[in-house]
Amino acid sequence: MSDGDRIVIVGAGVAGLRAAERLRELNFDGEIVVVGDEARRPYHRPMVSKQLIIGAARPIDVSLQAYRDIDVRWRLGTRATHLDCAERTVYLPGGESLWYDGLIVATGSYPRHLPGAPRHDPRVRILRTVDDAMAVKRALGVSTKPAVVIGSGLIGCEFAASMRQMGRDVTLVGHSDAPLHRFGPMISESVTKLQQNHRARLAMNSSVRHWISTKDTVGMHLTNNKLIVASCVILAIGSTPAVEWMRGSGLDLSDGVLCESNLFAEGAHDVVVAGDVARWPNLRFDEEPRRVEHWINAVESARAAAENLLAGRAAAKPFTPLPRAWSTLYDVRLQMVGMPSLGEDTVRLADGLTGFVRAGRLVGLAGWDIPRTMLHWTAELERRLPAPASVGTPAEPAAEPAPVWQRVAETLSAV
């Protein structure tokens, strides 16, 4: 990349913003065009299911500010419709074309739709954007009936907590045995007790069998034979990478955009990918490409993608972060480090701390309201999972000091 070149960033979320910042930090003096399907400039999306819903923040309060003057051309309220990698062109509505010398794909993901759900009903909502949050607030204002959230992951648990903080009755419906079950029994049991202590209702091992829309409410007949009546229903059953606009581009779009370890899209020499939509092999763990859907990863991958795009494919460095994420439920902080999803077994490392183990190797952590302990174990996990020295070479685990390893081994033997 050189002065006079144009870099197009498709996606005006946090990844798009931080990528533009990094380009300017590295003294790229060419044109930067940011294309976003929402009419708003980048904002703090995690606040949508929390502060916006409970009224602790206004839409203007969640806006993200650039750390420096980035001098970009914003194309907001504009959805990219097609990508031609051979011609280096992004197509916009009305047949408009936007050529590029370098492209950063940062379109993120969007909530999955639940088959059979009456999406035409304004009281049945997803929760992703500021406009979604405002629509949910309007639906809640029309009726005092309980709210329902379908999905017992982080978004579902956060929304349920927001409802209880507002004094609204809420039911959390999930098909698993307990909320956040993928973080191990200690976390899921703690979340269950926390929600129950705050009088949030749980309908686990359940799904919606039939929907009933009336003038004033939405009814759901669950597979556990219970009937729930709600003023508003939130669908929080996971997300899907936003790749439709790249169909036919020649890129591998199976579960996001397949990338090399340096975030360059497979088969493209001038396209890098950042955020939720990137599927790349984190060589700190292994060579299997995966997506990571966390806010911190969106920021870090955006900066790495911008750096590698400017450096060029030959000089690009592998992106090997130690993934980190956190959430607050009521007054409790839940923290995740590494890749807990890779764990084949769990181990109790300390009070409130679950370790995730694969082939005898610690690969992830989940902590329940223990920020100081998490600092120590995050450093320990990073030591055990060092970044590889070169592209294509998975990291070798560090030698284990006897005291730490004995603690893990002893706990594993008791599982």
Secondary structure, 3 states (H helix, E strand, C coil): CCCCCEEEEECCCHHHHHHHHHHHHCCCCCEEEEECCCCCCCECHHHHHCHHHHCCCCHHHHECCCCCCCCCEEECCCCCCEEECCCCEEECHHHCEEECCEEEECCCEEECCCCCCCCCCCCEECCCCHHHHHHHHHHHHHCCCCEEEECCCHHHHHHHHHHHHCCCCEEEECCCCCCCHHHHHHHHHHHHHHHHHCCCEEECCCCEEEEEECCCCEEEEECCCCEEEECEEEECCCEEECCHHHCCCCCCCCCCEEECCCCEECCCCCEEECHHHEEEECCCCCCCEECCCCHHHHHHHHHHHHHHHHHCHHHCCCCCCCCEEEEEECCEEEEEEECHHHCCEEEEEECCEEEEEECCEEEEEEEECCHHHHHHHHHHHHHHCCCCCCCCCCCCCCCCCHHHHHHHHHHHHHC
